Amino acid sequence: MSRWRRLRGRSLHEFWIRGRQLGWQVAERWLGQSGRLPPAGPGFSSRAAAGLALQPSAADLPVVASLVRARWPNDVAMLRKRGDAALKGRFDLLGYHDLWFGEPIDWRLDPLRGRRAPDGHWSQIPYLDVGVVGDHKLVWELNRHQHFVTLGQAYWLTGERRFLDGLETQWRHWMTRNEPTRGINWASSLEVALRSVAWLWAAHLARAAGAEREDLWSEVARSLRAHGRHLERYLSTYFSPNTHLTGEALGLLYLGCRLEETPTTLRWRMLGWRILGEQLERQVHPDGVYFEQTTWYQRYTVDFYLHALLLAAEFDLPVPTGFRDRVARATDVLLHLMRPDGTTPLLGDDDGGRLCALDPAPADDFRNTLALAAVVLDRPDYCFGAGAPWSSLVWLLGPAGLASFEGQSPAPPPAQSRGFPDGGYYALRDGWSAESNLMVVDAGPHGSLAAGHAHADALSFDLTLAGVPILVDPGTVSYVGEERERFRSTGVHNTATVDGVSSSEPEGMFRWSRWARTSVESWFTCSWIDGLTAWHDGYTRLPDPLVHQRTVLFLKDSYWLVVDRFSARGRHRVRLRFQTASGVAVERRGTGLLSLSVPRRDGAVVSAALRVSAPGPLDLVPGAISRCYGALEPALAVETELDCVGTVAVLSLIGLEERLAGLRVDGGPAAAGWHWRLTSPAWTDDLALTPSGGDLQVAGLRVHDGLGWLRRDPSGNPLAVAGVGASGLMVDGVTLHPEGRAVAARWENGTLKKEP
């Protein structure tokens, strides 16, 4: 029945595309076309780009190498080390280290599991079957041939011909062992596209060295035309119309620009550019968030479109109205979600790959993308986010790219906190220094299409204090096996699990049968406080439906408040989890109170306090995080469980220990909701929460249908007030009218002033 429904939902165009692709498969498998290369023909383009363009000219490459040696000596050492290892068939891939694929390299091997993908037409390879091929991601990562580019870079940095000789040997060997359309390395058009880009870069670096290898370049160009033919035939128009399709389009654009111009390559150029233009508005929300709800693929998408813009400028391709603006909005997301240390929370899936890995940046550090965007989009705030030029910028754009970057005046974004309402990401921040605080809350949709790259992380958050990640998203680890299921489940994220089940239900490795829908009730930000209220319906599928609502208040000079409200009729078991970052030490300070401490890069120790008002104890349990596909690091998690009968609320207080020293927390359920009081020597804060549609009055604060916060000085004079998710708010008889169910105000010289 499910298959019938899917068939009924397909358009005539989809039937046409799928039918044509099936026809090509039949021709390749049964009519003797499998393994065939195109006839010998044109080679690489000899076009010499002027101005700012991808791929520095042969004349500029000695300058590039000199700049890298002078300014990024650590990169030189790393690239040489990786080049030496690649010559021996040893690779660091994804989060795995020193993998040996044999001599000569076995291009179909998963060395971790000892599995080798079978031969045959690509359509017959069960690449998702771990028992047959191992981890297909690991095999494909090797065959993206990023190390071909590394060998070219190593030659330019060292002048040692052995790197070019090794590159030639591996290139020829691969082409003899991976004939067109045969084997696992042709099973994904995206992999074909990314390998094409790597080959074009490697060929550029090697050809510019003046190597007399014309027979090799003829073979490579011929194989690249087979890559282009495969891409044109098997575009993921209806199979994976996400980063697969945009990456394939970029591959066609690259091939159409960097191979000698013919009617075929011109067709690829225009087809790739047309698809990229069509998909930009489809895959990137108006607020800039990538529609699959994953920060890693957000970065992928930005990289794709930055390269596309550079090629479009070089070849005078018409840029549609709003194209650059939407690319900039997508880049804005990366900028605002970036932690003060330069890393980015890996929300959703992380496949560990790069479009063009020209520098050894850590996997979760996207600042090299911001550096490129600063030049392509002429944005000083991206320049600020990048922190400094990256060596990849020079490899990509040559000395002109470096000059353009350094000619800008870096400036932080005008906004500290930022909400992205279409994608549901909210960045609550108190500044842009290296020691600032940041919480990223995921209150967005579960994902797009079949939500294949989503995690069951509704209302989860990632928290950085004083510049150091403290409570983090756990990452991905793998696309196969038990780890795949565990790391995309609700139970490993900083949110609530109900009755032991995830808020969204998976159906296979890249599909979900049901998923939570999240709704943001209110959001506001100002100079001294941020507030967010959202809920999801992931547990309304239970026999006794339950709704999870989470409210976050960020008092920028004090602390974070996270208030979770669970509403149902019957009894449920709720588990709250707080996943610490790797290296965070956890100590008990009393009932419901923990100390979280971690050293910063400058040697200082950042100590945070976590206080949870749950009735049960705070348990320390072994956890793990993954900062890159394949990498796993131990990290403690804090959990507490509670019985939810009817409506229950839990208050979690998080902040720097130095700011919370001497703070007393009292309260809990009140007559018509919940009331907590936080008392310090300098102020007293009252927090009032009502059930849906309720009304509560405490300590001169009256709240209707939501959460209210009030701060008074030791003499009882009101200082500041805020409401979030509230439809009504009153302080000492003065009524405030929340707009969008949110309001914030302070008293200045006895006068109440609302924040804009």
Sequence and secondary structure as in RCSB ss.txt:
>XXXX:A:sequence
MSRWRRLRGRSLHEFWIRGRQLGWQVAERWLGQSGRLPPAGPGFSSRAAAGLALQPSAADLPVVASLVRARWPND
VAMLRKRGDAALKGRFDLLGYHDLWFGEPIDWRLDPLRGRRAPDGHWSQIPYLDVGVVGDHKLVWELNRHQHFVT
LGQAYWLTGERRFLDGLETQWRHWMTRNEPTRGINWASSLEVALRSVAWLWAAHLARAAGAEREDLWSEVARSLR
AHGRHLERYLSTYFSPNTHLTGEALGLLYLGCRLEETPTTLRWRMLGWRILGEQLERQVHPDGVYFEQTTWYQRY
TVDFYLHALLLAAEFDLPVPTGFRDRVARATDVLLHLMRPDGTTPLLGDDDGGRLCALDPAPADDFRNTLALAAV
VLDRPDYCFGAGAPWSSLVWLLGPAGLASFEGQSPAPPPAQSRGFPDGGYYALRDGWSAESNLMVVDAGPHGSLA
AGHAHADALSFDLTLAGVPILVDPGTVSYVGEERERFRSTGVHNTATVDGVSSSEPEGMFRWSRWARTSVESWFT
CSWIDGLTAWHDGYTRLPDPLVHQRTVLFLKDSYWLVVDRFSARGRHRVRLRFQTASGVAVERRGTGLLSLSVPR
RDGAVVSAALRVSAPGPLDLVPGAISRCYGALEPALAVETELDCVGTVAVLSLIGLEERLAGLRVDGGPAAAGWH
WRLTSPAWTDDLALTPSGGDLQVAGLRVHDGLGWLRRDPSGNPLAVAGVGASGLMVDGVTLHPEGRAVAARWENG
TLKKEP
>XXXX:A:secstr
 HHHHHHHT  HHHHHHHHHHHHHHHHHHHSS TT    S   B      SS SS  TTTHHHHHHHHHHH HHH
HHHHHHHHHHHHTTEEEETTEEEEE TTTT TTEETTTTEE   SBGGG  TT HHHHS HHHHHHHHT HHHHH
HHHHHHHH  THHHHHHHHHHHHHHHHS TTBSGGGS HHHHHHHHHHHHHHHHHHHHTT   HHHHHHHHHHHH
HHHHHHHHT  TTT TTHHHHHHHHHHHHHHHHB   HHHHHHHHHHHHHHHHHHHHHB TTS BTT  HHHHHH
HHHHHHHHHHHHHHTT    TTHHHHHHHHHHHHHHH  TTSB    S      SS  S   TTB HHHHHHHHH
HTT HHHHHHH S  HHHHHHHHHHHHHHHHTS     S SSEEETTTTEEEEES SSTT  EEEEE S S STT
 TT  S TT EEEEETTEEEE       SSHHHHHHHTSGGGSSSEEETTB SSEE STT EEE   EEEEEEEE
 SSEEEEEEEE TTTTSSS  EEEEEEEEETTTEEEEEEEEEEEEEEEEEEEEEB TT EEEEEETTEEEEEEE 
TTS EEEEEEEE  SS  EEEEEEE SSTT  EEEEEEEEEEEEEEEEEEEEEEEEHHHHTT EEEEEEETTEEE
EEEE SS EEEEEE  TT EEEETTEEEESSEEEEEE TTS EEEEEEES SEEEETTEEE  BTTEEEEEEETT
EEEE  
